[in-house]
Amino acid sequence: MKLILLSGGSGKRLWPLSNNSRSKQFLKVLENDNGERESMVQRVWGQLKAVGLAESAVIATSKSQVNIIQSQLGDSVEMIVEPERRDTYPAIALAAAYLSSVKQVSLSEVVVVVPVDPYVDACFFDLVKKLEDVLRATEAELALVAVPPTYPSERHGYIVPEPKQEGREIVKVSYFKEKPTQEQALELIAKQSLWNCGIFAFRLGYVLSKLEENGLPIDYQVLKDEYASLPKISFDYEIVEKAKQVIALRYEGDWKDLGTWSSLTEEISTPIIGKGLISEECRGTHLINELDIPIIVLGLSNIIVAASPDGILVADKNASPRVKELLQGSMQRPMYEERRWGWYRVLDHVKYDNGNEVLTKRIGILAGKNLSYQVHYQRSEVWSITNGEGEFALDGVIYGVKPGDVLRIPVGVRHGIWASTDLEFIEVQAGSELIEEDITRIFMTWPEVKKHCKKV
């Protein structure tokens, strides 16, 4: 059995902590058994390891999430990167083509697609492992996982079973209903309908045959080259709802989609994360503060106060999902990102009347990690080392660096840095167009840099 973990999301509902690069699954607000903070993706990856599924898993994601996945799960995690964001059908199709033409997986192999962020007990993934046997023992084209609903949700998709399926572990699916009104949800619950957990199991050849029926290539590289022509549609609509024989495996344990501040704060062990205070009369209020300044909450109950370099949200928890609507069309650059080498935080960004821009960042590089040896053509940079030690490469020469050093990088000059200890510096960029795309990477690893540069 092979697993495809889907990691997507635009990060709007949990703004301002989440953004286009740090979607909800990467927020380190949950607590593990050791009392350490972890993200949803770290929690799920640990659960997959515990049941022996991580070794057979690949992650389907977008370019903007590659760095943070490597930061949180390690460099060795296998990823299939979309050329551009589309929807779950193109993402799963690309992953299926990868398994077939790159990994040489048999067409009869069972593949299970799992979202990267369900909040479940470990036994949930024992059930996921059963999908292979269930699918092989039936003539079903698809096998899903479903959970009895706990309230008439308008956000979840519903699986309507065929009649007289009550209490069965494996149910035959009659039809699906996506995101109903509350009145429709109540009617669906009365029909013994189940929530769709977003888990899909199928034989690899089944999905590839659907690509061929639609005139699409099944070779990975060809499909990747033609990715922009794939329809922007969900796997549910394009494949699941058109399938003739679908079964669902009932899960009776806890299952949550922590997609809103209201649901997420139910699983956060403390009302305050970061600097701040909440007065005693507040009830059901949470404060999550990533800024270096304190926030005080007085006399307000059932609210979420969330602060990050991207902004500050103060909202009634029940109203907080509407933040996604308010942010429609907003294209603000992420002010905080985790990268494979560490993190950065934007401190200031100024655009002057003469067209020049100045962007100031605080950057942290983990011990043993490095920024790539790179060059910029639109900006110059000045780095002021504030903490830690390492090596700095500039135009073919490597220098040792320590706190107090000021490093000047003119436009068009090759440069990179490696941290022997945890290293921090302030970066000031100046130029006419300060964008993340203005970067040409020459070498990714420090051994490559040392091989091509001389040390003084």
N, C-alpha and C positions, 0 to 999 in steps of 0.2 A: 504493500500500500504506500502511495506517495501523498504528501500533504502540500497544498498550496495555501499559504497564509496571505490573505489580502490586507495590505496596509495602505489605506487611502485617507480621504477626508480633507476638508478645507479648513478645519479648525475654527469655525465661526460660532458654534453654540457655546463653547467654553472660552470665548474671548474674555479678557485679554491675555490669559495664560497661553492659549493655543493660537496658532497662526498658520499660514500656508506651509511652513516648514516644520512646526511643532504641533501636530494634530493632537487630539485628546489622548490617544494611546501612549503618548510620550511624556505626559505630565507626571512627575514624581510626587504624587500626593497620597498614595496608598502606603500601607505599612506591612512589611513582611514578618515572618515569624521571629526574626532577630531584632525587630524594632527599627529596622532601617527603611528609609523611604524608597519606594520603587514605582515604576510606571506600570500601566496596564500591559504593555507589550513585554516587559520584563517578567511580570507575573505569569502571563500565558506561556512564555518561552520556558520558564521554570517548571510549569505544570507539564508541558510537552516532554521535557527532559525526564521528568519523574516517571512517565509511563512509556518511555522509549520511542517517542514519535519525532523528537527534534532531529534525529539523524536523517530522517527521510523527508524533511520539510524544506521547501524553498519559499522565499518571500517575494510576492509580486507587489511592486511599489512604484512610485514616481521618482524622478531624478532629485526632487527637492528633499526627499526623505532618506536618501542613501546614507548621508553623513550621520544623521541622528540614529539610524538603525545600527550602524557600525559602532557608534559611541556607546549605545546602551546594551547591545548584544555581542559585540566583538567583530573583528575584521573577517572572521572565517565564515560568517553566515552567508549562505548562498542566496543571491537576489536576482530577480528578473525585473529589469528596469524599463518601464514604459517610455517610449520616445516623447510622449506627451500625455497629459491627463485626458481620459475619455470617460469610461464607465466600467462597471464590473464585467460585462460581457467581453469587451476587447481585452481587458487585463487577464481574464481567465483563459481566453483563446490563445493569447501570446504565451502564457505559461504552459498550456497544454502542448503547443507547438515546440516549445523549448524542451519539455520532457521527452517528446518523441524524437525530434531530429538532433538534439544536442546530447541528451542523456541516454538516448537509445532505449527508452522505456517501452515495454511491450504494449501493444494496443489493447490487450486484454487486462492490463494492470488497472486496479481500482485506484482512482484519484479522489481525494477528499479536499474540498475547499472550505477553509475555516477563516472567519474574520479574526483579525489579530488582537481584538480587544473585548471579548466577552468576559463578564465578571461571573465566574462559576466556581464551584468546588472542583477539586481534583478528579472526583469520580466522573465528571462530565466527559473527560477525555478517555476514560475507560469505555464509555458508551460510543464515542467517536470511533474507537478501534473496532467495535462490533459492526460498523457499517459495511466493512468489506465482506464479512461472512453473510450478512443479511442480503446484500446486493447479489452475491453469487448464488445464494440459495433461492432466489426468486427470478422472475423474468422482467423485473422492473428496470426501466431505463435510468431512473434516478432514485436515490434514497436520501431523505432529509432527516433532520433532527427537529422535533417540535416539543413545546412545553405548554402545559395548561396555563391559560392566562390568569393573572391575579387581579386584574381590573380591566375595564373597557378602554384599552389604550387606542388612541387615534394615530400613534406613530408606528406601531408594529404591523407587519403583514400577518395575515391569518391563513391557516391551512384548514380547509373544511373537509372532514373525512366523509367517506361514503357511509350510508346508514348502517346502524347496528355495529359500530366500531368501539363503543364505549368500553373503557378499561383495558383495551388491548395494547400490548407493548408495540406491536407493529400495525399500523393502520394504512389502509388504501386511501389515497387522496382523491377527492371528488373535484375540487377546484380551489382557487386561491382568491383572496381579497386583500388588496394592498391599501393600507392607511385609510380605514373607513371613518365615517363620522362616529361620534359616541353612540348615537342611536343604533347605527348599523353594527357597531362593535357588540352592543348588548344582545342583538339578535344573533350574531355569530356565536357568542358564548353560549346562548341557549341551544344552539345546534351542536354543542360539544366541540366547537372549533378550537384549534391550538395556535399558539404563536409560532411563527416561522423563525428559527434561530439563525438563519443565514448559512447553514451548513449544507453543502451539496456533495454527494458521492456519486460517481459515475465511472464507467469504464472509459479509459483514455480514448479508445477508438470511437466512442459514441460522440463526443464533442468534436473530434476532428472530422467526423463524417458530416456533422452539421455545418462546419466551415466549408467543406467541399460542396455541399448542397447550395450554399449561398454564393458559390463562385469565388471563394477566398482561398489563398494558398495555405498549405499546412506546414510548409518549411519555415522554420523559425526566422531565419535571416530575411527571407522574402516577405514574410508577414510583418516583420519589424519595419522593413523599408516602406511597406504600404500601410502602415498603422494609421496614418491620418485619414485613410479612406474607410476605415471600419466605422460602423454606425455607433453613435453615442447612445447606448441603451444598456439597461441592466441585464444581468444573466437571468434574473427571474423572468423578465418579460420576453427575452429573446429565446431562451431555452426551456426553462422550467415550466412555464405556463403552456407551452406548446407540446410538451411531452405527453404521450398517451398513457404510460404506465409509471406512476410515481407512488412511492411508499414513504412513510415517515416513521421514525423510531421515537417513541414517546420518552421524554426525560422528566422525571418527577422531582428532581432536585432544584436548588436555587439557581436562577439564571437572570442576569440583569444586563441591560444595555445602559452603561453609565454615560449617556450622551447629553445630559443636561446638568446644570449646577445642582438642581434639586436631587436628582438620583445619585450624582457623584458624591455630594456631601454626606449622604446617608452612610457611605462606606469609609469616610475619613475619620480617623480615630480621635482627632483633637479639633476643637473649634477654632484654634489659631495656629496658622503656619506662617512664620516670619515675624517681623517686628510689629507689635500692636497690642491693644487691650480691648476687651469687650466688657461692658458694664454688667453687673450681676442680674439686672432685671431683663436683659435680653434673653429670649428663648428661641432655640433653633437657628441661631445666627452663626455664620461662619465667616472668618476672615483669612484670606490667603494673600500674603504680601511678599512679592519678590523684590521690592524696592528697598533701598537702604534707609528710608525714612519711616518713622512709626505712623500707624493709622489707629485712631481711637474711634470706637463705635459706642454710642450712648443711646439707650432707650429704644432700640429698633429690633424687633423680633422677626424671625423667619426671613432673613435677608442674606444675600451673599455679597460680600465686599471682596473683590479680586483686583489686585494691582500688579502690574508688570511694566517693563519698559515700553510695551505696546500701548498701554492705556490703563484706565481705572474704570471698573464696573461697580455700581451700587444698584442692586435690584432685588425686588421681592422674588423669592425662589420660584414661585409658581409662574411669574411673568418672565423669568430669565431666558427661556428659549427664544423669546422674540428678538433677542439681540442679533440673531442671524439675519432677520428681516431688515433691521436697522443698518446692518453692515453691508447689505447688498450693493455691489458696485464699488465698495471701498478697496483700494489697491495699495494701501500703505505697506511699505517694505517691512519685513520682520525686524524688530528691534533687539531680539534675542534669539540666538540659535545655538544648538549643540552640534558639534562637528565630530568627525572621527578622531580628531586630535585634541579636542577640548571644547571650548565655547567662546562666544563673543557677545558683548552687549554694546549697543549704540548709545553713546552718552549725549551726542549733540549732532545736529545736521542743519547747516545754514546755507541758503542760496542767496548770493548777492546780486544787486541790480546789474552788475557788469557781466553776469553769466557764470561767474566762478562759484564753485561749491566747496565747502569744507565739512568733512565728516569725521567725527571723533569716536573711536571705539576703545573699549577695554577688552583685552584679549587674554585668555588663559590657555596655555598649552600644558597637557599632562606630561609627567616625566616619561621620557623614552619616546615621545611622539614628536612629529615635526609638521610644519607647513611645507607644502610642495615648493620646489625650486621653480620660480614663476617670474612672469614679467607683466607689467601693465603699460598700456599705451595712451591712456587718457588721464592718468593721475601720477603725482609724486606722493611719497609717504615719508613720515617721520615717526620712528618708533622710540619710545622712552621706556627703558626696562625698569620696572618697579619692584619685581620680586623674582628670585630664582636665578639659575645660571644655565648656560647652554652654549651653542655654537651658532654663529650667524654667517651665512654665505652671501657675498656680494660680488657679482661680476667675476666669478671664477676664483675668489679667494675666501677662505674660511677664517673667521676671527672668534675668539672666546668672548662671551658677553656676561655681564653681571649687573646688579642694581645700580642705577645712576648713569649707565651708558645711554647715549643718544645716537640713534642710527638713522642716517639720511639716505633715502632711496629715490634717485631721480627718475623721471619718466623714461621707460624703455630699458631700464637696467635690471638684469636678472638678480633674484634674491630669494632667500629662504632662511628658516630658522629651526633649530632642533633644541629640545629641552632636556638637559641632563637631570634637572629636578623640576618640580612643578614651577612653571615660568609664567609671569604676567607682564604685560606691557601696555602702554597707551599708544594707540595708532592714530595719527592725524593724516587724513587723506586730503589732497587739494587738487582740483582739476575742473574741467569744464563739464564733465559728465561722470558722476560717481555711481557706477552700477556694478553689481556682482559679476556680470558677464565680461567685464573688462579684465580678463585674466587668461594668460596662456601658460599652461603648466608644462614644464620641461622635464623634470624628474619628480616622481612621487615619493620615493624612499630616500632616507638619508645616506645609506651606503652608496646609492647611485651618485648623490651629490659629492660625497667624499672622493669617489673614484674620478670625477671629472673636475674637481676643484683642488687647489693647493692650500695648505694650512700654514698660517703664520702664528 
